[in-house]
Amino acid sequence: MFLEFISRQYRNQFAAVVAANLIAAGYGITVGWTAPIIPLLQSPDSPLPSGPISTAEASWIGSVMGFGGVTGTLLIAPIHTYFGKKVALLSLAVPHLILWTLLYLGDNVYYIYAARVLAGITGGGMFALVPLFVADIADRR
């Protein structure tokens, strides 16, 4: 019944907004990933071959994402300017894919640091770009 009420034009807008916000859901999963994984990485049963991580290393895992956030915001601006919002939004999938690959294949804490910086790049770009994209495709009414 809800979809019958909405015209085809609005359905397309709704679908585009949902698709654009999928990167936000992926980013949320990445941010929340640290809550269950840090206690595991600090335990004697750590999956890292290098052994359990220290409290300082766990702190860095949580904080290096901010460096990537600043970088992501600065990197997405020229991509948006020269190639458009759609290409810039699609380009955010690249660091996000690399970060999950690093987390899956990494065997020490430095891979996790690099993945978290890439997560920040994705987040910084996403927070700058998704609202612009949604405002651009939304009906003025």
N, CA, C and O atoms as CSV, one atom per row, in Angstrom:
chain,resi,resn,atom,element,x,y,z
A,1,MET,N,N,0.818,-1.186,0.000
A,1,MET,CA,C,0.000,0.000,0.000
A,1,MET,C,C,0.866,1.256,0.000
A,1,MET,O,O,0.559,2.226,-0.692
A,2,PHE,N,N,1.938,1.237,0.768
A,2,PHE,CA,C,2.820,2.399,0.821
A,2,PHE,C,C,3.431,2.678,-0.547
A,2,PHE,O,O,3.516,3.834,-0.961
A,3,LEU,N,N,3.860,1.629,-1.253
A,3,LEU,CA,C,4.477,1.816,-2.561
A,3,LEU,C,C,3.475,2.264,-3.617
A,3,LEU,O,O,3.858,2.924,-4.583
A,4,GLU,N,N,2.200,1.919,-3.451
A,4,GLU,CA,C,1.184,2.387,-4.386
A,4,GLU,C,C,0.980,3.892,-4.245
A,4,GLU,O,O,0.650,4.570,-5.218
A,5,PHE,N,N,1.172,4.403,-3.059
A,5,PHE,CA,C,0.988,5.825,-2.794
A,5,PHE,C,C,2.095,6.656,-3.441
A,5,PHE,O,O,1.864,7.778,-3.891
A,6,ILE,N,N,3.261,6.105,-3.479
A,6,ILE,CA,C,4.410,6.842,-3.998
A,6,ILE,C,C,4.502,6.639,-5.506
A,6,ILE,O,O,4.421,5.513,-5.997
A,7,SER,N,N,4.668,7.722,-6.221
A,7,SER,CA,C,4.779,7.615,-7.673
A,7,SER,C,C,6.129,7.006,-8.052
A,7,SER,O,O,7.020,6.862,-7.215
A,8,ARG,N,N,6.257,6.659,-9.306
A,8,ARG,CA,C,7.492,6.035,-9.794
A,8,ARG,C,C,8.706,6.940,-9.557
A,8,ARG,O,O,9.782,6.451,-9.214
A,9,GLN,N,N,8.542,8.228,-9.735
A,9,GLN,CA,C,9.640,9.171,-9.540
A,9,GLN,C,C,10.161,9.099,-8.106
A,9,GLN,O,O,11.371,9.073,-7.882
A,10,TYR,N,N,9.259,9.066,-7.154
A,10,TYR,CA,C,9.675,9.027,-5.758
A,10,TYR,C,C,10.254,7.671,-5.376
A,10,TYR,O,O,11.137,7.588,-4.523
A,11,ARG,N,N,9.758,6.607,-6.008
A,11,ARG,CA,C,10.330,5.282,-5.743
A,11,ARG,C,C,11.787,5.228,-6.179
A,11,ARG,O,O,12.629,4.657,-5.486
A,12,ASN,N,N,12.080,5.822,-7.325
A,12,ASN,CA,C,13.464,5.851,-7.797
A,12,ASN,C,C,14.346,6.668,-6.859
A,12,ASN,O,O,15.485,6.290,-6.585
A,13,GLN,N,N,13.823,7.781,-6.373
A,13,GLN,CA,C,14.585,8.586,-5.416
A,13,GLN,C,C,14.831,7.810,-4.130
A,13,GLN,O,O,15.935,7.822,-3.585
A,14,PHE,N,N,13.802,7.142,-3.658
A,14,PHE,CA,C,13.924,6.353,-2.434
A,14,PHE,C,C,14.968,5.256,-2.608
A,14,PHE,O,O,15.793,5.038,-1.721
A,15,ALA,N,N,14.939,4.572,-3.736
A,15,ALA,CA,C,15.913,3.506,-4.000
A,15,ALA,C,C,17.330,4.067,-4.072
A,15,ALA,O,O,18.266,3.446,-3.567
A,16,ALA,N,N,17.497,5.232,-4.694
A,16,ALA,CA,C,18.823,5.838,-4.791
A,16,ALA,C,C,19.345,6.261,-3.424
A,16,ALA,O,O,20.533,6.114,-3.138
A,17,VAL,N,N,18.464,6.785,-2.581
A,17,VAL,CA,C,18.872,7.192,-1.230
A,17,VAL,C,C,19.275,5.978,-0.404
A,17,VAL,O,O,20.276,6.017,0.312
A,18,VAL,N,N,18.503,4.905,-0.500
A,18,VAL,CA,C,18.851,3.679,0.231
A,18,VAL,C,C,20.191,3.142,-0.258
A,18,VAL,O,O,21.033,2.749,0.550
A,19,ALA,N,N,20.397,3.120,-1.574
A,19,ALA,CA,C,21.660,2.629,-2.128
A,19,ALA,C,C,22.834,3.504,-1.686
A,19,ALA,O,O,23.903,2.987,-1.359
A,20,ALA,N,N,22.643,4.814,-1.676
A,20,ALA,CA,C,23.719,5.715,-1.264
A,20,ALA,C,C,24.062,5.541,0.208
A,20,ALA,O,O,25.217,5.710,0.600
A,21,ASN,N,N,23.083,5.211,1.013
A,21,ASN,CA,C,23.327,5.065,2.446
A,21,ASN,C,C,23.831,3.685,2.842
A,21,ASN,O,O,24.097,3.454,4.022
A,22,LEU,N,N,23.969,2.770,1.908
A,22,LEU,CA,C,24.563,1.469,2.225
A,22,LEU,C,C,26.001,1.623,2.713
A,22,LEU,O,O,26.456,0.850,3.557
A,23,ILE,N,N,26.716,2.613,2.189
A,23,ILE,CA,C,28.089,2.844,2.647
A,23,ILE,C,C,28.081,3.285,4.109
A,23,ILE,O,O,29.018,2.991,4.850
A,24,ALA,N,N,27.031,3.987,4.526
A,24,ALA,CA,C,26.924,4.390,5.932
A,24,ALA,C,C,26.720,3.175,6.827
A,24,ALA,O,O,27.267,3.117,7.928
A,25,ALA,N,N,25.947,2.214,6.367
A,25,ALA,CA,C,25.759,0.983,7.140
A,25,ALA,C,C,27.068,0.210,7.245
A,25,ALA,O,O,27.410,-0.304,8.310
A,26,GLY,N,N,27.797,0.131,6.140
A,26,GLY,CA,C,29.101,-0.538,6.170
A,26,GLY,C,C,30.081,0.163,7.084
A,26,GLY,O,O,30.863,-0.483,7.781
A,27,TYR,N,N,30.042,1.484,7.083
A,27,TYR,CA,C,30.917,2.248,7.973
A,27,TYR,C,C,30.537,2.012,9.433
A,27,TYR,O,O,31.413,1.899,10.289
A,28,GLY,N,N,29.258,1.939,9.717
A,28,GLY,CA,C,28.812,1.668,11.085
A,28,GLY,C,C,29.288,0.317,11.580
A,28,GLY,O,O,29.675,0.177,12.740
A,29,ILE,N,N,29.261,-0.673,10.710
A,29,ILE,CA,C,29.783,-1.993,11.080
A,29,ILE,C,C,31.272,-1.908,11.372
A,29,ILE,O,O,31.764,-2.536,12.309
A,30,THR,N,N,31.986,-1.135,10.574
A,30,THR,CA,C,33.425,-0.975,10.777
A,30,THR,C,C,33.725,-0.284,12.103
A,30,THR,O,O,34.648,-0.678,12.816
A,31,VAL,N,N,32.956,0.735,12.431
A,31,VAL,CA,C,33.162,1.442,13.700
A,31,VAL,C,C,32.856,0.525,14.874
A,31,VAL,O,O,33.604,0.496,15.852
A,32,GLY,N,N,31.770,-0.217,14.786
A,32,GLY,CA,C,31.383,-1.109,15.873
A,32,GLY,C,C,32.236,-2.354,15.997
A,32,GLY,O,O,32.176,-3.045,17.013
A,33,TRP,N,N,33.024,-2.650,14.990
A,33,TRP,CA,C,33.870,-3.845,14.973
A,33,TRP,C,C,34.842,-3.871,16.144
A,33,TRP,O,O,35.176,-4.947,16.640
A,34,THR,N,N,35.298,-2.719,16.590
A,34,THR,CA,C,36.310,-2.680,17.651
A,34,THR,C,C,35.780,-3.150,18.996
A,34,THR,O,O,36.545,-3.683,19.800
A,35,ALA,N,N,34.510,-2.969,19.258
A,35,ALA,CA,C,33.972,-3.329,20.578
A,35,ALA,C,C,34.157,-4.805,20.910
A,35,ALA,O,O,34.633,-5.103,22.005
A,36,PRO,N,N,33.817,-5.730,20.050
A,36,PRO,CA,C,34.036,-7.132,20.412
A,36,PRO,C,C,35.438,-7.645,20.106
A,36,PRO,O,O,35.875,-8.629,20.702
A,37,ILE,N,N,36.154,-6.990,19.182
A,37,ILE,CA,C,37.423,-7.566,18.742
A,37,ILE,C,C,38.596,-7.178,19.638
A,37,ILE,O,O,39.535,-7.962,19.770
A,38,ILE,N,N,38.576,-6.003,20.254
A,38,ILE,CA,C,39.713,-5.602,21.092
A,38,ILE,C,C,39.887,-6.533,22.287
A,38,ILE,O,O,41.018,-6.936,22.559
A,39,PRO,N,N,38.833,-6.898,23.016
A,39,PRO,CA,C,39.050,-7.876,24.092
A,39,PRO,C,C,39.605,-9.210,23.582
A,39,PRO,O,O,40.412,-9.847,24.260
A,40,LEU,N,N,39.177,-9.628,22.399
A,40,LEU,CA,C,39.707,-10.868,21.828
A,40,LEU,C,C,41.183,-10.726,21.476
A,40,LEU,O,O,41.971,-11.639,21.724
A,41,LEU,N,N,41.562,-9.588,20.901
A,41,LEU,CA,C,42.962,-9.372,20.533
A,41,LEU,C,C,43.866,-9.238,21.758
A,41,LEU,O,O,45.060,-9.523,21.677
A,42,GLN,N,N,43.310,-8.808,22.890
A,42,GLN,CA,C,44.095,-8.676,24.116
A,42,GLN,C,C,44.163,-9.972,24.912
A,42,GLN,O,O,44.983,-10.097,25.821
A,43,SER,N,N,43.323,-10.923,24.585
A,43,SER,CA,C,43.288,-12.177,25.344
A,43,SER,C,C,44.429,-13.105,24.912
A,43,SER,O,O,45.002,-12.927,23.838
A,44,PRO,N,N,44.752,-14.086,25.745
A,44,PRO,CA,C,45.776,-15.065,25.350
A,44,PRO,C,C,45.375,-15.873,24.111
A,44,PRO,O,O,46.237,-16.456,23.454
A,45,ASP,N,N,44.086,-15.913,23.787
A,45,ASP,CA,C,43.604,-16.623,22.600
A,45,ASP,C,C,43.561,-15.723,21.364
A,45,ASP,O,O,42.776,-15.973,20.450
A,46,SER,N,N,44.384,-14.691,21.325
A,46,SER,CA,C,44.392,-13.743,20.217
A,46,SER,C,C,44.645,-14.466,18.890
A,46,SER,O,O,45.527,-15.320,18.806
A,47,PRO,N,N,43.870,-14.123,17.851
A,47,PRO,CA,C,44.083,-14.762,16.548
A,47,PRO,C,C,45.331,-14.265,15.820
A,47,PRO,O,O,45.714,-14.826,14.793
A,48,LEU,N,N,45.963,-13.222,16.343
A,48,LEU,CA,C,47.167,-12.702,15.703
A,48,LEU,C,C,48.359,-13.610,15.994
A,48,LEU,O,O,48.563,-13.993,17.146
A,49,PRO,N,N,49.150,-13.963,14.984
A,49,PRO,CA,C,50.338,-14.783,15.224
A,49,PRO,C,C,51.356,-14.099,16.136
A,49,PRO,O,O,52.149,-14.764,16.802
A,50,SER,N,N,51.326,-12.761,16.160
A,50,SER,CA,C,52.263,-12.024,17.009
A,50,SER,C,C,51.859,-12.047,18.478
A,50,SER,O,O,52.611,-11.579,19.332
A,51,GLY,N,N,50.690,-12.582,18.779
A,51,GLY,CA,C,50.245,-12.688,20.166
A,51,GLY,C,C,49.292,-11.583,20.556
A,51,GLY,O,O,48.868,-10.794,19.712
A,52,PRO,N,N,48.949,-11.523,21.849
A,52,PRO,CA,C,48.001,-10.503,22.322
A,52,PRO,C,C,48.558,-9.090,22.149
A,52,PRO,O,O,49.768,-8.871,22.194
A,53,ILE,N,N,47.651,-8.150,21.954
A,53,ILE,CA,C,48.069,-6.756,21.819
A,53,ILE,C,C,48.050,-6.088,23.187
A,53,ILE,O,O,47.361,-6.535,24.104
A,54,SER,N,N,48.819,-5.010,23.308
A,54,SER,CA,C,48.879,-4.265,24.567
A,54,SER,C,C,47.731,-3.260,24.632
A,54,SER,O,O,47.002,-3.065,23.659
A,55,THR,N,N,47.585,-2.631,25.791
A,55,THR,CA,C,46.559,-1.598,25.955
A,55,THR,C,C,46.850,-0.402,25.059
A,55,THR,O,O,45.927,0.200,24.511
A,56,ALA,N,N,48.121,-0.054,24.906
A,56,ALA,CA,C,48.492,1.060,24.030
A,56,ALA,C,C,48.141,0.751,22.576
A,56,ALA,O,O,47.638,1.619,21.863
A,57,GLU,N,N,48.400,-0.471,22.136
A,57,GLU,CA,C,48.052,-0.852,20.766
A,57,GLU,C,C,46.541,-0.840,20.560
A,57,GLU,O,O,46.058,-0.431,19.505
A,58,ALA,N,N,45.802,-1.284,21.559
A,58,ALA,CA,C,44.339,-1.247,21.479
A,58,ALA,C,C,43.843,0.192,21.398
A,58,ALA,O,O,42.880,0.483,20.687
A,59,SER,N,N,44.495,1.082,22.121
A,59,SER,CA,C,44.130,2.495,22.073
A,59,SER,C,C,44.371,3.074,20.680
A,59,SER,O,O,43.562,3.855,20.178
A,60,TRP,N,N,45.477,2.692,20.064
A,60,TRP,CA,C,45.769,3.162,18.714
A,60,TRP,C,C,44.764,2.620,17.707
A,60,TRP,O,O,44.387,3.319,16.765
A,61,ILE,N,N,44.330,1.381,17.900
A,61,ILE,CA,C,43.317,0.814,16.998
A,61,ILE,C,C,42.055,1.674,17.025
A,61,ILE,O,O,41.431,1.901,15.988
A,62,GLY,N,N,41.692,2.142,18.190
A,62,GLY,CA,C,40.503,2.978,18.308
A,62,GLY,C,C,40.683,4.394,17.814
A,62,GLY,O,O,39.710,5.037,17.419
A,63,SER,N,N,41.915,4.900,17.826
A,63,SER,CA,C,42.098,6.322,17.553
A,63,SER,C,C,42.628,6.666,16.168
A,63,SER,O,O,42.416,7.791,15.715
A,64,VAL,N,N,43.303,5.761,15.475
A,64,VAL,CA,C,43.883,6.129,14.178
A,64,VAL,C,C,42.829,6.391,13.104
A,64,VAL,O,O,43.134,6.939,12.045
A,65,MET,N,N,41.610,6.004,13.380
A,65,MET,CA,C,40.544,6.245,12.424
A,65,MET,C,C,40.329,7.747,12.197
A,65,MET,O,O,39.929,8.161,11.109
A,66,GLY,N,N,40.590,8.548,13.210
A,66,GLY,CA,C,40.434,9.995,13.080
A,66,GLY,C,C,41.369,10.605,12.052
A,66,GLY,O,O,40.997,11.551,11.358
A,67,PHE,N,N,42.588,10.068,11.949
A,67,PHE,CA,C,43.524,10.562,10.938
A,67,PHE,C,C,42.980,10.314,9.530
A,67,PHE,O,O,43.093,11.162,8.645
A,68,GLY,N,N,42.397,9.154,9.349
A,68,GLY,CA,C,41.801,8.841,8.054
A,68,GLY,C,C,40.582,9.687,7.755
A,68,GLY,O,O,40.320,10.014,6.598
A,69,GLY,N,N,39.825,10.050,8.797
A,69,GLY,CA,C,38.636,10.871,8.593
A,69,GLY,C,C,38.961,12.228,8.002
A,69,GLY,O,O,38.281,12.700,7.091
A,70,VAL,N,N,39.997,12.848,8.522
A,70,VAL,CA,C,40.429,14.143,7.985
A,70,VAL,C,C,40.904,13.968,6.547
A,70,VAL,O,O,40.561,14.758,5.669
A,71,THR,N,N,41.686,12.938,6.321
A,71,THR,CA,C,42.211,12.670,4.984
A,71,THR,C,C,41.087,12.376,3.996
A,71,THR,O,O,41.108,12.867,2.867
A,72,GLY,N,N,40.109,11.580,4.413
A,72,GLY,CA,C,39.004,11.234,3.522
A,72,GLY,C,C,38.193,12.434,3.091
A,72,GLY,O,O,37.776,12.531,1.937
A,73,THR,N,N,37.969,13.350,4.017
A,73,THR,CA,C,37.217,14.557,3.679
A,73,THR,C,C,37.977,15.395,2.662
A,73,THR,O,O,37.389,15.947,1.732
A,74,LEU,N,N,39.294,15.484,2.849
A,74,LEU,CA,C,40.106,16.270,1.920
A,74,LEU,C,C,40.267,15.582,0.564
A,74,LEU,O,O,40.347,16.257,-0.462
A,75,LEU,N,N,40.315,14.258,0.547
A,75,LEU,CA,C,40.489,13.532,-0.712
A,75,LEU,C,C,39.217,13.483,-1.551
A,75,LEU,O,O,39.284,13.460,-2.780
A,76,ILE,N,N,38.074,13.467,-0.900
A,76,ILE,CA,C,36.828,13.308,-1.657
A,76,ILE,C,C,36.442,14.604,-2.375
A,76,ILE,O,O,35.712,14.557,-3.365
A,77,ALA,N,N,36.912,15.749,-1.901
A,77,ALA,CA,C,36.544,17.032,-2.515
A,77,ALA,C,C,36.986,17.136,-3.973
A,77,ALA,O,O,36.157,17.473,-4.818
A,78,PRO,N,N,38.253,16.865,-4.314
A,78,PRO,CA,C,38.608,16.960,-5.737
A,78,PRO,C,C,37.945,15.883,-6.599
A,78,PRO,O,O,37.635,16.127,-7.765
A,79,ILE,N,N,37.728,14.705,-6.036
A,79,ILE,CA,C,37.041,13.654,-6.800
A,79,ILE,C,C,35.617,14.103,-7.116
A,79,ILE,O,O,35.127,13.925,-8.231
A,80,HIS,N,N,34.963,14.688,-6.115
A,80,HIS,CA,C,33.597,15.203,-6.300
A,80,HIS,C,C,33.577,16.329,-7.322
A,80,HIS,O,O,32.675,16.394,-8.158
A,81,THR,N,N,34.559,17.211,-7.262
A,81,THR,CA,C,34.597,18.365,-8.154
A,81,THR,C,C,34.811,17.956,-9.609
A,81,THR,O,O,34.124,18.454,-10.501
A,82,TYR,N,N,35.752,17.058,-9.852
A,82,TYR,CA,C,36.118,16.722,-11.228
A,82,TYR,C,C,35.295,15.587,-11.840
A,82,TYR,O,O,35.113,15.552,-13.057
A,83,PHE,N,N,34.802,14.673,-11.031
A,83,PHE,CA,C,34.111,13.503,-11.578
A,83,PHE,C,C,32.633,13.421,-11.199
A,83,PHE,O,O,31.895,12.629,-11.785
A,84,GLY,N,N,32.194,14.210,-10.247
A,84,GLY,CA,C,30.793,14.211,-9.844
A,84,GLY,C,C,30.533,13.394,-8.590
A,84,GLY,O,O,31.371,12.614,-8.135
A,85,LYS,N,N,29.348,13.602,-8.054
A,85,LYS,CA,C,28.982,12.961,-6.781
A,85,LYS,C,C,28.853,11.451,-6.903
A,85,LYS,O,O,29.261,10.715,-6.004
A,86,LYS,N,N,28.293,10.993,-8.001
A,86,LYS,CA,C,28.065,9.559,-8.163
A,86,LYS,C,C,29.388,8.791,-8.213
A,86,LYS,O,O,29.544,7.781,-7.528
A,87,VAL,N,N,30.322,9.258,-9.004
A,87,VAL,CA,C,31.633,8.601,-9.097
A,87,VAL,C,C,32.364,8.693,-7.763
A,87,VAL,O,O,32.997,7.729,-7.332
A,88,ALA,N,N,32.278,9.840,-7.114
A,88,ALA,CA,C,32.940,9.995,-5.812
A,88,ALA,C,C,32.348,9.040,-4.785
A,88,ALA,O,O,33.076,8.449,-3.987
A,89,LEU,N,N,31.037,8.891,-4.803
A,89,LEU,CA,C,30.381,7.972,-3.873
A,89,LEU,C,C,30.781,6.527,-4.157
A,89,LEU,O,O,31.036,5.759,-3.230
A,90,LEU,N,N,30.837,6.163,-5.410
A,90,LEU,CA,C,31.268,4.813,-5.774
A,90,LEU,C,C,32.736,4.576,-5.431
A,90,LEU,O,O,33.125,3.454,-5.106
A,91,SER,N,N,33.552,5.627,-5.501
A,91,SER,CA,C,34.978,5.473,-5.193
A,91,SER,C,C,35.223,5.156,-3.717
A,91,SER,O,O,36.289,4.651,-3.366
A,92,LEU,N,N,34.261,5.443,-2.857
A,92,LEU,CA,C,34.418,5.126,-1.435
A,92,LEU,C,C,34.427,3.627,-1.176
A,92,LEU,O,O,34.876,3.179,-0.122
A,93,ALA,N,N,33.935,2.856,-2.127
A,93,ALA,CA,C,33.949,1.398,-1.963
A,93,ALA,C,C,35.367,0.841,-2.014
A,93,ALA,O,O,35.633,-0.215,-1.440
A,94,VAL,N,N,36.277,1.528,-2.688
A,94,VAL,CA,C,37.651,1.021,-2.836
A,94,VAL,C,C,38.375,0.948,-1.495
A,94,VAL,O,O,38.853,-0.129,-1.140
A,95,PRO,N,N,38.483,2.047,-0.724
A,95,PRO,CA,C,39.158,1.900,0.573
A,95,PRO,C,C,38.411,0.970,1.522
A,95,PRO,O,O,39.020,0.311,2.364
A,96,HIS,N,N,37.091,0.921,1.380
A,96,HIS,CA,C,36.315,0.049,2.259
A,96,HIS,C,C,36.602,-1.425,1.961
A,96,HIS,O,O,36.712,-2.235,2.881
A,97,LEU,N,N,36.721,-1.762,0.705
A,97,LEU,CA,C,37.067,-3.134,0.321
A,97,LEU,C,C,38.485,-3.483,0.771
A,97,LEU,O,O,38.732,-4.582,1.267
A,98,ILE,N,N,39.404,-2.552,0.596
A,98,ILE,CA,C,40.791,-2.798,1.008
A,98,ILE,C,C,40.884,-2.973,2.518
A,98,ILE,O,O,41.627,-3.833,2.991
A,99,LEU,N,N,40.147,-2.178,3.279
A,99,LEU,CA,C,40.237,-2.286,4.737
A,99,LEU,C,C,39.761,-3.639,5.224
A,99,LEU,O,O,40.384,-4.225,6.109
A,100,TRP,N,N,38.666,-4.154,4.667
A,100,TRP,CA,C,38.196,-5.471,5.108
A,100,TRP,C,C,39.133,-6.581,4.647
A,100,TRP,O,O,39.260,-7.604,5.320
A,101,THR,N,N,39.785,-6.388,3.511
A,101,THR,CA,C,40.789,-7.360,3.064
A,101,THR,C,C,41.975,-7.362,4.016
A,101,THR,O,O,42.485,-8.425,4.371
A,102,LEU,N,N,42.417,-6.182,4.432
A,102,LEU,CA,C,43.522,-6.093,5.395
A,102,LEU,C,C,43.160,-6.743,6.722
A,102,LEU,O,O,43.981,-7.439,7.321
A,103,LEU,N,N,41.949,-6.521,7.178
A,103,LEU,CA,C,41.534,-7.127,8.444
A,103,LEU,C,C,41.459,-8.645,8.339
A,103,LEU,O,O,41.761,-9.358,9.297
A,104,TYR,N,N,41.060,-9.125,7.188
A,104,TYR,CA,C,40.938,-10.572,7.009
A,104,TYR,C,C,42.302,-11.236,6.857
A,104,TYR,O,O,42.535,-12.310,7.412
A,105,LEU,N,N,43.204,-10.605,6.109
A,105,LEU,CA,C,44.490,-11.226,5.802
A,105,LEU,C,C,45.623,-10.793,6.726
A,105,LEU,O,O,46.670,-11.441,6.761
A,106,GLY,N,N,45.432,-9.709,7.475
A,106,GLY,CA,C,46.505,-9.178,8.311
A,106,GLY,C,C,46.915,-10.119,9.425
A,106,GLY,O,O,46.082,-10.798,10.027
A,107,ASP,N,N,48.224,-10.147,9.692
A,107,ASP,CA,C,48.716,-11.046,10.737
A,107,ASP,C,C,49.418,-10.317,11.880
A,107,ASP,O,O,50.006,-10.952,12.755
A,108,ASN,N,N,49.355,-8.976,11.872
A,108,ASN,CA,C,49.853,-8.223,13.024
A,108,ASN,C,C,49.052,-6.931,13.174
A,108,ASN,O,O,48.192,-6.614,12.352
A,109,VAL,N,N,49.347,-6.211,14.218
A,109,VAL,CA,C,48.546,-5.037,14.567
A,109,VAL,C,C,48.705,-3.902,13.548
A,109,VAL,O,O,47.826,-3.046,13.452
A,110,TYR,N,N,49.795,-3.878,12.794
A,110,TYR,CA,C,50.001,-2.806,11.822
A,110,TYR,C,C,49.010,-2.896,10.656
A,110,TYR,O,O,48.625,-1.873,10.090
A,111,TYR,N,N,48.606,-4.091,10.305
A,111,TYR,CA,C,47.550,-4.249,9.304
A,111,TYR,C,C,46.237,-3.665,9.829
A,111,TYR,O,O,45.476,-3.052,9.081
A,112,ILE,N,N,45.987,-3.862,11.102
A,112,ILE,CA,C,44.763,-3.324,11.703
A,112,ILE,C,C,44.819,-1.799,11.723
A,112,ILE,O,O,43.814,-1.140,11.456
A,113,TYR,N,N,45.991,-1.230,12.040
A,113,TYR,CA,C,46.136,0.229,12.005
A,113,TYR,C,C,45.829,0.760,10.605
A,113,TYR,O,O,45.075,1.721,10.454
A,114,ALA,N,N,46.413,0.135,9.585
A,114,ALA,CA,C,46.188,0.585,8.203
A,114,ALA,C,C,44.710,0.467,7.830
A,114,ALA,O,O,44.156,1.348,7.172
A,115,ALA,N,N,44.084,-0.617,8.252
A,115,ALA,CA,C,42.662,-0.804,7.959
A,115,ALA,C,C,41.823,0.269,8.637
A,115,ALA,O,O,40.859,0.760,8.050
A,116,ARG,N,N,42.169,0.635,9.846
A,116,ARG,CA,C,41.404,1.658,10.561
A,116,ARG,C,C,41.588,3.037,9.923
A,116,ARG,O,O,40.650,3.833,9.904
A,117,VAL,N,N,42.779,3.329,9.403
A,117,VAL,CA,C,42.971,4.589,8.681
A,117,VAL,C,C,42.088,4.603,7.432
A,117,VAL,O,O,41.457,5.614,7.125
A,118,LEU,N,N,42.046,3.484,6.719
A,118,LEU,CA,C,41.174,3.391,5.544
A,118,LEU,C,C,39.701,3.513,5.926
A,118,LEU,O,O,38.906,4.069,5.169
A,119,ALA,N,N,39.340,3.001,7.088
A,119,ALA,CA,C,37.968,3.165,7.572
A,119,ALA,C,C,37.662,4.640,7.805
A,119,ALA,O,O,36.562,5.104,7.502
A,120,GLY,N,N,38.619,5.367,8.334
A,120,GLY,CA,C,38.434,6.802,8.521
A,120,GLY,C,C,38.289,7.537,7.201
A,120,GLY,O,O,37.483,8.459,7.082
A,121,ILE,N,N,39.074,7.126,6.203
A,121,ILE,CA,C,38.958,7.736,4.874
A,121,ILE,C,C,37.557,7.506,4.316
A,121,ILE,O,O,36.940,8.423,3.773
A,122,THR,N,N,37.067,6.296,4.450
A,122,THR,CA,C,35.709,5.993,3.993
A,122,THR,C,C,34.683,6.834,4.743
A,122,THR,O,O,33.778,7.404,4.134
A,123,GLY,N,N,34.824,6.912,6.062
A,123,GLY,CA,C,33.873,7.676,6.868
A,123,GLY,C,C,33.914,9.157,6.574
A,123,GLY,O,O,32.869,9.796,6.450
A,124,GLY,N,N,35.116,9.716,6.461
A,124,GLY,CA,C,35.234,11.139,6.161
A,124,GLY,C,C,34.610,11.492,4.824
A,124,GLY,O,O,33.903,12.492,4.701
A,125,GLY,N,N,34.874,10.670,3.830
A,125,GLY,CA,C,34.277,10.901,2.522
A,125,GLY,C,C,32.774,10.710,2.530
A,125,GLY,O,O,32.034,11.452,1.885
A,126,MET,N,N,32.332,9.697,3.276
A,126,MET,CA,C,30.903,9.392,3.328
A,126,MET,C,C,30.121,10.509,4.014
A,126,MET,O,O,29.071,10.922,3.521
A,127,PHE,N,N,30.620,10.997,5.140
A,127,PHE,CA,C,29.902,12.059,5.854
A,127,PHE,C,C,29.872,13.360,5.064
A,127,PHE,O,O,28.951,14.160,5.228
A,128,ALA,N,N,30.861,13.582,4.214
A,128,ALA,CA,C,30.867,14.786,3.393
A,128,ALA,C,C,30.004,14.636,2.147
A,128,ALA,O,O,29.414,15.609,1.679
A,129,LEU,N,N,29.928,13.426,1.609
A,129,LEU,CA,C,29.351,13.247,0.286
A,129,LEU,C,C,27.900,12.771,0.266
A,129,LEU,O,O,27.118,13.241,-0.560
A,130,VAL,N,N,27.524,11.866,1.138
A,130,VAL,CA,C,26.163,11.306,1.087
A,130,VAL,C,C,25.096,12.397,1.228
A,130,VAL,O,O,24.134,12.381,0.460
A,131,PRO,N,N,25.213,13.343,2.169
A,131,PRO,CA,C,24.181,14.398,2.225
A,131,PRO,C,C,24.109,15.232,0.945
A,131,PRO,O,O,23.021,15.634,0.530
A,132,LEU,N,N,25.260,15.496,0.317
A,132,LEU,CA,C,25.250,16.244,-0.942
A,132,LEU,C,C,24.556,15.455,-2.049
A,132,LEU,O,O,23.783,16.013,-2.828
A,133,PHE,N,N,24.836,14.168,-2.112
A,133,PHE,CA,C,24.221,13.316,-3.130
A,133,PHE,C,C,22.710,13.237,-2.939
A,133,PHE,O,O,21.949,13.358,-3.899
A,134,VAL,N,N,22.283,13.033,-1.705
A,134,VAL,CA,C,20.846,12.931,-1.426
A,134,VAL,C,C,20.147,14.253,-1.747
A,134,VAL,O,O,19.064,14.248,-2.331
A,135,ALA,N,N,20.748,15.374,-1.377
A,135,ALA,CA,C,20.152,16.675,-1.685
A,135,ALA,C,C,20.089,16.913,-3.191
A,135,ALA,O,O,19.169,17.567,-3.681
A,136,ASP,N,N,21.055,16.390,-3.915
A,136,ASP,CA,C,21.104,16.584,-5.356
A,136,ASP,C,C,20.019,15.790,-6.081
A,136,ASP,O,O,19.456,16.274,-7.063
A,137,ILE,N,N,19.720,14.581,-5.612
A,137,ILE,CA,C,18.743,13.747,-6.318
A,137,ILE,C,C,17.319,13.915,-5.796
A,137,ILE,O,O,16.369,13.485,-6.450
A,138,ALA,N,N,17.161,14.528,-4.639
A,138,ALA,CA,C,15.833,14.646,-4.029
A,138,ALA,C,C,14.984,15.682,-4.756
A,138,ALA,O,O,15.491,16.667,-5.292
A,139,ASP,N,N,13.693,15.432,-4.759
A,139,ASP,CA,C,12.746,16.363,-5.343
A,139,ASP,C,C,12.711,17.627,-4.490
A,139,ASP,O,O,12.813,17.552,-3.266
A,140,ARG,N,N,12.570,18.760,-5.112
A,140,ARG,CA,C,12.591,20.035,-4.386
A,140,ARG,C,C,11.381,20.198,-3.475
A,140,ARG,O,O,11.423,20.991,-2.535
A,141,ARG,N,N,10.309,19.464,-3.737
A,141,ARG,CA,C,9.122,19.583,-2.896
A,141,ARG,C,C,9.368,18.779,-1.689
A,141,ARG,O,O,8.511,18.710,-0.808
